[in-house]
Amino acid sequence: MITVQQHIMREQKRFPGASGEFSFLLSGITLATKMIQAQVRRAGLTDVLGEHGDINVQGEIQQKLDVISNEALVHCLSARESIGVLASEENEEPMLVHKGSDEAKYAVVFDPLDGSSNIDVNVSVGTTFSILRKPDGVAMDNPEKWVLQPGSKQIAAGYVVYGSSTILVYSAGHGVHGFTLDPAIGAYVLSHENMTMPEQGKYYSVNEAYRDGFPARYGEYIDRLRSGVLGVNYSSRYIGSMVADFHRTLLKGGVFLYPPTNENSEGKLRLLYEANPVALLAEQAGGIALDGERRVMDIEPTSIHQRTPLVVGSRVEMSDFERFIQSKE
């Protein structure tokens, strides 16, 4: 039995002189997500269902669990002296913590509860996170510069999906590893070592209710999948929680699409909080992540709440998508 902390300590041996600060940072995330999953598990028994009443910076109505999850992550991560900046999808501006401390080297950006509107109907939800190192020459009191970095600069990223079991999936650039929370001992235990995305799957995942608002090439690509041209009769699977939909894609292969629409021409997923962590995991697992045209992790962000389209999945489907899109230009 290997816990996530033991695994991280083992991975740190790759780096001479590692101090253990990274494992302590990750322990803040694991502790917070245990707190969140405890609330999710009791959602029908305590007063945490429904709307909180406020509108967040995204213009979305906050759910009670959004607020609880955000507070849990801020509380646990603020206690780690190696963290200088926290940026949450729920907060308008990034937060400076341990200002002026020489120990503060990292920024953590996160979506506390992806898919929170599904809580009321008992559908899987999740937490996403991305860890960045403070860029050289950036002032301590300029938190935006800490986080406005392309996904290729991430030193680690991951997610937790709260479903039939609670699973943490993360990568620090040396493969993708999954850990299942064992409630008997209260620890995340290694259950999926060196996860790889199948070369080809049999599912595509997209909200087809918005198809009329997609750029035409996306609808044509969906028809292409359904026609069997890739040798597979694809089935549609769509949960409506990005973390859960991507988790299935990671395990089973296929493709997950979140295209731009007439109403959201820049896409709807957040680049820093959602797309970048997913892109790192996908690439580490052998898959591909694009914004429809470019590699997601090459995008230079211009604002902390920047949105992006996302197409991510197995190499067969994604390579075909790239060829198909280019042939239509």
C-alpha positions as CSV (number, residue, x, y, z in Angstrom):
1,M,0.0,0.0,0.0
2,I,1.4,3.4,-1.1
3,T,-0.2,6.6,0.0
4,V,0.0,9.8,-2.1
5,Q,2.4,11.4,0.4
6,Q,4.7,8.3,0.2
7,H,4.5,8.4,-3.6
8,I,5.4,12.1,-3.8
9,M,8.3,11.6,-1.4
10,R,9.5,8.8,-3.7
11,E,9.2,11.0,-6.8
12,Q,11.2,13.8,-5.1
13,K,14.2,11.5,-5.1
14,R,14.5,12.4,-8.8
15,F,15.6,15.8,-7.8
16,P,18.9,16.1,-5.8
17,G,18.5,18.4,-2.8
18,A,14.7,18.2,-2.7
19,S,13.6,19.6,0.7
20,G,10.2,18.1,1.0
21,E,8.4,21.4,0.6
22,F,6.5,20.2,-2.5
23,S,5.1,17.2,-0.7
24,F,4.0,19.5,2.1
25,L,2.3,21.7,-0.5
26,L,0.5,18.7,-2.0
27,S,-0.6,17.7,1.5
28,G,-2.6,20.9,1.7
29,I,-4.5,20.0,-1.4
30,T,-5.2,16.4,-0.2
31,L,-6.4,17.6,3.2
32,A,-8.7,20.2,1.6
33,T,-10.2,17.7,-0.8
34,K,-10.8,15.3,2.0
35,M,-12.8,18.1,3.8
36,I,-14.7,18.8,0.5
37,Q,-15.6,15.1,-0.1
38,A,-16.9,14.8,3.5
39,Q,-19.3,17.7,2.7
40,V,-20.2,16.2,-0.6
41,R,-21.0,12.9,0.9
42,R,-23.3,14.5,3.5
43,A,-24.9,16.9,1.0
44,G,-28.4,15.5,1.4
45,L,-28.2,15.5,5.2
46,T,-26.8,18.9,6.0
47,D,-27.7,22.4,4.7
48,V,-25.2,22.6,1.9
49,L,-27.4,22.0,-1.1
50,G,-28.7,24.8,-3.3
51,E,-27.6,28.3,-4.1
52,H,-25.5,30.5,-1.8
53,G,-27.1,33.6,-3.2
54,D,-24.1,35.5,-4.5
55,I,-22.8,35.9,-8.1
56,N,-19.2,35.0,-8.6
57,V,-16.7,36.8,-10.9
58,Q,-17.7,34.4,-13.7
59,G,-21.2,35.8,-13.5
60,E,-22.5,32.5,-12.2
61,I,-24.7,31.9,-9.2
62,Q,-22.6,30.4,-6.4
63,Q,-23.7,27.2,-4.8
64,K,-23.3,26.7,-1.1
65,L,-20.7,24.0,-1.7
66,D,-18.7,26.3,-4.0
67,V,-18.1,28.6,-1.1
68,I,-17.4,25.8,1.4
69,S,-14.9,24.2,-1.1
70,N,-13.2,27.5,-1.8
71,E,-12.8,28.2,1.9
72,A,-11.4,24.8,2.6
73,L,-8.7,25.1,-0.1
74,V,-7.7,28.7,0.9
75,H,-7.5,27.7,4.6
76,C,-5.4,24.6,4.0
77,L,-3.1,26.1,1.4
78,S,-2.5,29.3,3.2
79,A,-0.8,27.3,5.9
80,R,1.9,26.2,3.5
81,E,4.8,28.7,3.7
82,S,6.0,27.6,0.2
83,I,2.9,29.2,-1.4
84,G,3.0,32.8,-2.2
85,V,-0.2,33.2,-4.4
86,L,-3.6,31.5,-4.5
87,A,-5.9,32.1,-7.4
88,S,-9.4,30.6,-7.4
89,E,-12.1,30.6,-10.0
90,E,-14.5,31.9,-7.3
91,N,-12.4,35.0,-6.5
92,E,-12.0,38.1,-8.7
93,E,-8.3,38.6,-7.9
94,P,-5.4,36.3,-6.9
95,M,-4.5,36.3,-3.2
96,L,-1.1,37.1,-1.8
97,V,-0.1,34.9,1.1
98,H,3.2,34.9,3.1
99,K,4.0,38.3,1.5
100,G,7.8,38.9,1.6
101,S,8.7,35.4,2.7
102,D,11.7,34.0,0.9
103,E,10.1,30.5,1.3
104,A,7.1,31.5,-0.9
105,K,8.0,30.1,-4.3
106,Y,4.8,28.7,-5.7
107,A,1.4,29.8,-7.0
108,V,-1.6,27.4,-6.8
109,V,-4.6,28.0,-9.1
110,F,-7.8,26.0,-8.6
111,D,-11.5,25.5,-9.4
112,P,-12.8,24.5,-5.9
113,L,-15.8,22.6,-7.2
114,D,-16.2,22.0,-10.9
115,G,-19.8,21.0,-11.9
116,S,-21.2,22.2,-8.5
117,S,-24.7,22.7,-10.0
118,N,-24.9,18.9,-10.3
119,I,-24.7,18.4,-6.6
120,D,-28.4,18.8,-6.1
121,V,-29.0,15.8,-8.4
122,N,-26.2,13.6,-7.0
123,V,-24.0,13.7,-10.1
124,S,-20.2,13.5,-9.8
125,V,-18.3,16.8,-9.3
126,G,-14.6,17.6,-8.9
127,T,-11.8,19.9,-7.9
128,T,-9.0,20.9,-10.4
129,F,-5.6,22.4,-9.5
130,S,-2.5,23.7,-11.1
131,I,0.9,24.5,-9.5
132,L,3.3,27.1,-10.9
133,R,6.7,28.3,-9.8
134,K,7.2,32.1,-9.2
135,P,8.8,33.4,-12.4
136,D,12.3,34.9,-12.1
137,G,12.3,38.7,-11.6
138,V,8.7,39.0,-10.7
139,A,7.9,41.2,-7.7
140,M,6.4,39.5,-4.7
141,D,3.5,42.0,-4.7
142,N,2.5,41.3,-8.4
143,P,0.3,38.1,-8.0
144,E,-1.1,38.2,-11.5
145,K,2.4,37.8,-13.0
146,W,2.8,34.7,-10.8
147,V,-0.2,33.0,-12.5
148,L,-0.3,34.4,-16.0
149,Q,2.0,31.7,-17.4
150,P,1.3,29.2,-20.2
151,G,0.4,25.7,-19.2
152,S,3.8,24.4,-20.3
153,K,5.2,26.1,-17.2
154,Q,3.1,24.0,-14.8
155,I,5.2,22.0,-12.5
156,A,2.2,19.8,-11.4
157,A,-1.5,19.7,-11.9
158,G,-4.4,17.4,-11.2
159,Y,-8.0,16.9,-10.1
160,V,-10.1,15.1,-7.6
161,V,-13.4,13.5,-8.8
162,Y,-16.0,12.9,-6.1
163,G,-18.0,10.0,-7.5
164,S,-18.8,6.5,-6.4
165,S,-15.3,6.8,-4.8
166,T,-13.1,9.8,-4.4
167,I,-10.1,9.7,-6.7
168,L,-7.1,12.1,-6.9
169,V,-5.2,12.1,-10.2
170,Y,-2.1,14.2,-10.6
171,S,1.1,14.6,-12.6
172,A,4.4,16.3,-11.7
173,G,5.7,15.8,-15.2
174,H,6.7,12.1,-14.8
175,G,3.5,10.3,-15.8
176,V,0.0,10.4,-14.4
177,H,-0.9,8.6,-11.2
178,G,-4.3,8.0,-9.5
179,F,-5.1,7.6,-5.8
180,T,-8.3,6.4,-4.3
181,L,-9.4,7.7,-0.9
182,D,-9.7,4.8,1.5
183,P,-12.3,5.9,4.1
184,A,-11.2,3.2,6.5
185,I,-7.8,4.9,7.0
186,G,-8.5,8.4,5.7
187,A,-5.7,8.3,3.1
188,Y,-5.4,8.5,-0.6
189,V,-3.9,5.1,-1.7
190,L,-2.2,4.5,-5.1
191,S,-4.7,2.6,-7.3
192,H,-3.8,3.7,-10.8
193,E,-0.1,3.9,-11.4
194,N,1.3,5.3,-14.6
195,M,-2.1,5.9,-16.2
196,T,-2.1,6.0,-20.0
197,M,-4.9,7.0,-22.3
198,P,-5.9,4.3,-24.8
199,E,-4.7,5.1,-28.4
200,Q,-8.4,5.1,-29.4
201,G,-11.6,4.9,-27.6
202,K,-15.3,4.3,-28.4
203,Y,-16.9,7.4,-26.8
204,Y,-17.2,11.0,-27.6
205,S,-18.4,13.5,-25.1
206,V,-20.0,16.9,-25.9
207,N,-23.2,18.8,-25.0
208,E,-25.0,18.3,-28.3
209,A,-27.9,20.5,-27.2
210,Y,-25.7,23.4,-28.3
211,R,-24.7,21.9,-31.6
212,D,-26.6,24.6,-33.7
213,G,-24.3,27.2,-32.0
214,F,-21.0,25.3,-32.7
215,P,-18.8,26.3,-35.6
216,A,-19.8,24.1,-38.5
217,R,-16.6,22.1,-38.5
218,Y,-17.3,20.7,-35.0
219,G,-20.7,19.4,-36.0
220,E,-19.2,17.8,-39.1
221,Y,-16.5,16.2,-36.9
222,I,-19.1,14.7,-34.6
223,D,-20.9,13.3,-37.7
224,R,-17.6,11.9,-38.8
225,L,-17.2,10.1,-35.5
226,R,-20.7,8.7,-35.7
227,S,-20.3,7.5,-39.3
228,G,-17.7,4.9,-38.3
229,V,-14.9,6.4,-40.5
230,L,-12.4,5.7,-37.8
231,G,-13.4,2.0,-37.6
232,V,-15.4,2.5,-34.4
233,N,-19.1,3.1,-33.9
234,Y,-18.8,5.8,-31.3
235,S,-21.3,6.2,-28.5
236,S,-22.2,9.5,-26.9
237,R,-21.4,10.0,-23.2
238,Y,-21.9,13.4,-21.5
239,I,-22.1,13.9,-17.7
240,G,-21.9,17.7,-17.6
241,S,-19.1,17.8,-15.0
242,M,-15.8,18.5,-16.9
243,V,-13.8,16.5,-14.3
244,A,-16.0,13.5,-14.6
245,D,-16.2,13.6,-18.4
246,F,-12.4,13.9,-18.7
247,H,-11.8,11.2,-16.1
248,R,-13.8,8.8,-18.3
249,T,-11.9,9.9,-21.3
250,L,-8.5,9.4,-19.6
251,L,-9.5,5.9,-18.6
252,K,-11.5,4.7,-21.6
253,G,-10.1,6.9,-24.4
254,G,-12.1,8.8,-27.0
255,V,-12.6,12.5,-27.2
256,F,-14.1,15.3,-25.0
257,L,-15.2,18.5,-26.8
258,Y,-16.2,21.9,-25.3
259,P,-16.4,24.0,-28.5
260,P,-17.0,27.7,-28.8
261,T,-20.6,28.7,-29.4
262,N,-22.5,31.7,-30.7
263,E,-23.0,32.9,-27.1
264,N,-19.5,32.1,-25.9
265,S,-17.3,32.7,-28.9
266,E,-14.1,32.4,-26.8
267,G,-15.3,29.1,-25.2
268,K,-16.5,28.6,-21.7
269,L,-13.9,26.7,-19.8
270,R,-11.3,28.6,-17.9
271,L,-7.8,28.3,-19.3
272,L,-5.9,28.5,-16.0
273,Y,-8.2,26.6,-13.7
274,E,-9.6,23.9,-16.0
275,A,-8.0,23.6,-19.4
276,N,-4.4,23.8,-18.4
277,P,-4.5,21.1,-15.7
278,V,-6.5,18.8,-18.0
279,A,-4.0,19.4,-20.9
280,L,-1.0,18.5,-18.8
281,L,-2.6,15.3,-17.6
282,A,-3.7,14.4,-21.1
283,E,-0.3,14.9,-22.6
284,Q,1.5,13.0,-19.8
285,A,-0.9,10.1,-20.4
286,G,-0.2,10.0,-24.1
287,G,-3.2,12.1,-25.3
288,I,-3.5,15.5,-27.0
289,A,-5.3,18.7,-25.9
290,L,-6.1,21.6,-28.3
291,D,-8.2,24.8,-28.2
292,G,-9.5,23.7,-31.6
293,E,-6.4,24.9,-33.4
294,R,-3.4,25.3,-31.0
295,R,-1.9,23.2,-28.3
296,V,-3.6,24.4,-25.1
297,M,-0.4,24.5,-23.1
298,D,1.2,26.9,-25.6
299,I,-1.5,29.6,-25.0
300,E,-0.1,32.8,-23.3
301,P,-2.8,33.9,-20.9
302,T,-3.7,37.5,-20.7
303,S,-6.2,37.5,-17.8
304,I,-6.6,35.2,-14.9
305,H,-10.2,34.3,-15.8
306,Q,-9.5,33.8,-19.5
307,R,-11.8,31.3,-21.3
308,T,-10.9,28.8,-24.0
309,P,-12.5,26.1,-26.1
310,L,-11.1,22.6,-25.4
311,V,-10.8,19.4,-27.4
312,V,-8.9,16.7,-25.6
313,G,-8.6,12.9,-26.1
314,S,-6.8,9.9,-27.5
315,R,-4.2,10.2,-30.3
316,V,-6.3,8.5,-33.0
317,E,-9.3,10.8,-32.5
318,M,-7.3,14.0,-31.9
319,S,-5.0,13.4,-34.9
320,D,-8.0,12.9,-37.1
321,F,-9.5,16.1,-35.6
322,E,-6.4,18.1,-36.5
323,R,-6.3,16.8,-40.0
324,F,-10.0,17.4,-40.5
325,I,-9.9,20.9,-39.2
326,Q,-6.9,21.8,-41.3
327,S,-8.6,20.4,-44.4
328,K,-11.5,22.7,-43.9
329,E,-9.4,25.9,-43.7
